[in-house]
Amino acid sequence: MKDLHSHLLFGIDDGCKDIGESITLLKNAQEQGITDLVLTPHYMEETRYNCNNKEKNKRFEELKTEAKKEGIEINLYLGNEVYMTENFLELLQKGEIQTINNSKYLLFEFPMGNMFYNSKEILYELVVAGYVPILAHPERYRIFQHHPEHIDEYLRMGVLLQGNYKSLYGKYGKEAKKTLTYYLKNNKITFLGSDCHHEKDFKLKKLKKKLKSLVKSDNMVEDLLENNFNKVISNENIGIRR
């Protein structure tokens, strides 16, 4: 598997506290078959989770150096998980936030409860500017749990969806599991990720089999776990099978 969403860059957010924890979890990820992983620390304006690109890159290089010393062969990439803001473009221009591997793809999250009243306008500005927004864990937001069809408005705009595969195992509750299952069955999810913070168990052993039972296609499973990830890293367009 190739993992688009993780919090293993140390000392920046609520993920790994130090480089030792980062290395421990990377070793575990490698043992379970993860070959590529994007580090996506939270960025939330006016909170302590506001590490800029200069500091992120410094820690990123430290982690890559230590991982190499430890014999970890996972390919590491840098990005952010950016909390919804009207200032996406300004933060990008200032070097505060980072797209995934300096591509056009930007991972972001909504508030868990209330939705931004002008969320579509904000995301439309990003799309017009040439970026591709990727919404993290859509199955976890109450609005989509109660009204899963509301996601279609964002899909039509060009927003892509990254589900947390651990939702399928009940980590975030019954509603999240039900919502992600529905989205997978209806081919609305483009990527899956771990959203790993501290967990050592990536639960990958039976994931392909579980996905195949939902999407009914080996090609779709490969898209979710590997092919679409590759296109993000290479900054290529993604043709969605829907």
KADA-V602000 format. One record per residue. N is the residue number from 1. RES is the residue in three letters. PHI is phi in whole degrees, 0 to 359 (none if undefined). Layout:
n=N res=RES phi=PHI
n=N res=RES phi=PHI
//
This chain:
n=1 res=MET phi=none
n=2 res=LYS phi=242
n=3 res=ASP phi=255
n=4 res=LEU phi=275
n=5 res=HIS phi=217
n=6 res=SER phi=206
n=7 res=HIS phi=236
n=8 res=LEU phi=261
n=9 res=LEU phi=279
n=10 res=PHE phi=288
n=11 res=GLY phi=70
n=12 res=ILE phi=243
n=13 res=ASP phi=223
n=14 res=ASP phi=271
n=15 res=GLY phi=271
n=16 res=CYS phi=303
n=17 res=LYS phi=280
n=18 res=ASP phi=213
n=19 res=ILE phi=294
n=20 res=GLY phi=298
n=21 res=GLU phi=294
n=22 res=SER phi=303
n=23 res=ILE phi=295
n=24 res=THR phi=302
n=25 res=LEU phi=287
n=26 res=LEU phi=295
n=27 res=LYS phi=299
n=28 res=ASN phi=295
n=29 res=ALA phi=299
n=30 res=GLN phi=296
n=31 res=GLU phi=300
n=32 res=GLN phi=268
n=33 res=GLY phi=104
n=34 res=ILE phi=280
n=35 res=THR phi=255
n=36 res=ASP phi=219
n=37 res=LEU phi=208
n=38 res=VAL phi=260
n=39 res=LEU phi=273
n=40 res=THR phi=234
n=41 res=PRO phi=299
n=42 res=HIS phi=300
n=43 res=TYR phi=229
n=44 res=MET phi=230
n=45 res=GLU phi=302
n=46 res=GLU phi=59
n=47 res=THR phi=228
n=48 res=ARG phi=281
n=49 res=TYR phi=268
n=50 res=ASN phi=220
n=51 res=CYS phi=293
n=52 res=ASN phi=277
n=53 res=ASN phi=297
n=54 res=LYS phi=300
n=55 res=GLU phi=289
n=56 res=LYS phi=301
n=57 res=ASN phi=294
n=58 res=LYS phi=299
n=59 res=ARG phi=290
n=60 res=PHE phi=300
n=61 res=GLU phi=294
n=62 res=GLU phi=299
n=63 res=LEU phi=293
n=64 res=LYS phi=298
n=65 res=THR phi=297
n=66 res=GLU phi=292
n=67 res=ALA phi=297
n=68 res=LYS phi=296
n=69 res=LYS phi=300
n=70 res=GLU phi=273
n=71 res=GLY phi=75
n=72 res=ILE phi=276
n=73 res=GLU phi=251
n=74 res=ILE phi=286
n=75 res=ASN phi=283
n=76 res=LEU phi=253
n=77 res=TYR phi=226
n=78 res=LEU phi=244
n=79 res=GLY phi=204
n=80 res=ASN phi=211
n=81 res=GLU phi=248
n=82 res=VAL phi=263
n=83 res=TYR phi=292
n=84 res=MET phi=311
n=85 res=THR phi=208
n=86 res=GLU phi=282
n=87 res=ASN phi=254
n=88 res=PHE phi=310
n=89 res=LEU phi=295
n=90 res=GLU phi=296
n=91 res=LEU phi=294
n=92 res=LEU phi=295
n=93 res=GLN phi=294
n=94 res=LYS phi=280
n=95 res=GLY phi=77
n=96 res=GLU phi=275
n=97 res=ILE phi=239
n=98 res=GLN phi=230
n=99 res=THR phi=288
n=100 res=ILE phi=287
n=101 res=ASN phi=54
n=102 res=ASN phi=59
n=103 res=SER phi=268
n=104 res=LYS phi=273
n=105 res=TYR phi=266
n=106 res=LEU phi=237
n=107 res=LEU phi=277
n=108 res=PHE phi=220
n=109 res=GLU phi=226
n=110 res=PHE phi=271
n=111 res=PRO phi=299
n=112 res=MET phi=292
n=113 res=GLY phi=261
n=114 res=ASN phi=277
n=115 res=MET phi=270
n=116 res=PHE phi=299
n=117 res=TYR phi=295
n=118 res=ASN phi=247
n=119 res=SER phi=300
n=120 res=LYS phi=293
n=121 res=GLU phi=295
n=122 res=ILE phi=298
n=123 res=LEU phi=290
n=124 res=TYR phi=299
n=125 res=GLU phi=300
n=126 res=LEU phi=298
n=127 res=VAL phi=296
n=128 res=VAL phi=298
n=129 res=ALA phi=282
n=130 res=GLY phi=101
n=131 res=TYR phi=265
n=132 res=VAL phi=243
n=133 res=PRO phi=286
n=134 res=ILE phi=244
n=135 res=LEU phi=276
n=136 res=ALA phi=285
n=137 res=HIS phi=35
n=138 res=PRO phi=300
n=139 res=GLU phi=291
n=140 res=ARG phi=268
n=141 res=TYR phi=272
n=142 res=ARG phi=301
n=143 res=ILE phi=299
n=144 res=PHE phi=277
n=145 res=GLN phi=295
n=146 res=HIS phi=279
n=147 res=HIS phi=223
n=148 res=PRO phi=302
n=149 res=GLU phi=291
n=150 res=HIS phi=296
n=151 res=ILE phi=294
n=152 res=ASP phi=298
n=153 res=GLU phi=298
n=154 res=TYR phi=284
n=155 res=LEU phi=298
n=156 res=ARG phi=296
n=157 res=MET phi=285
n=158 res=GLY phi=110
n=159 res=VAL phi=288
n=160 res=LEU phi=257
n=161 res=LEU phi=241
n=162 res=GLN phi=244
n=163 res=GLY phi=273
n=164 res=ASN phi=272
n=165 res=TYR phi=296
n=166 res=LYS phi=290
n=167 res=SER phi=300
n=168 res=LEU phi=293
n=169 res=TYR phi=260
n=170 res=GLY phi=88
n=171 res=LYS phi=301
n=172 res=TYR phi=254
n=173 res=GLY phi=103
n=174 res=LYS phi=295
n=175 res=GLU phi=293
n=176 res=ALA phi=296
n=177 res=LYS phi=299
n=178 res=LYS phi=296
n=179 res=THR phi=291
n=180 res=LEU phi=294
n=181 res=THR phi=302
n=182 res=TYR phi=298
n=183 res=TYR phi=294
n=184 res=LEU phi=294
n=185 res=LYS phi=298
n=186 res=ASN phi=258
n=187 res=ASN phi=57
n=188 res=LYS phi=259
n=189 res=ILE phi=267
n=190 res=THR phi=258
n=191 res=PHE phi=221
n=192 res=LEU phi=239
n=193 res=GLY phi=213
n=194 res=SER phi=273
n=195 res=ASP phi=54
n=196 res=CYS phi=291
n=197 res=HIS phi=249
n=198 res=HIS phi=227
n=199 res=GLU phi=289
n=200 res=LYS phi=267
n=201 res=ASP phi=265
n=202 res=PHE phi=274
n=203 res=LYS phi=54
n=204 res=LEU phi=264
n=205 res=LYS phi=305
n=206 res=LYS phi=250
n=207 res=LEU phi=294
n=208 res=LYS phi=300
n=209 res=LYS phi=296
n=210 res=LYS phi=297
n=211 res=LEU phi=296
n=212 res=LYS phi=300
n=213 res=SER phi=292
n=214 res=LEU phi=267
n=215 res=VAL phi=261
n=216 res=LYS phi=61
n=217 res=SER phi=206
n=218 res=ASP phi=297
n=219 res=ASN phi=297
n=220 res=MET phi=295
n=221 res=VAL phi=298
n=222 res=GLU phi=295
n=223 res=ASP phi=298
n=224 res=LEU phi=295
n=225 res=LEU phi=260
n=226 res=GLU phi=211
n=227 res=ASN phi=298
n=228 res=ASN phi=291
n=229 res=PHE phi=303
n=230 res=ASN phi=302
n=231 res=LYS phi=291
n=232 res=VAL phi=296
n=233 res=ILE phi=299
n=234 res=SER phi=272
n=235 res=ASN phi=60
n=236 res=GLU phi=262
n=237 res=ASN phi=287
n=238 res=ILE phi=249
n=239 res=GLY phi=270
n=240 res=ILE phi=272
n=241 res=ARG phi=275
n=242 res=ARG phi=227
//
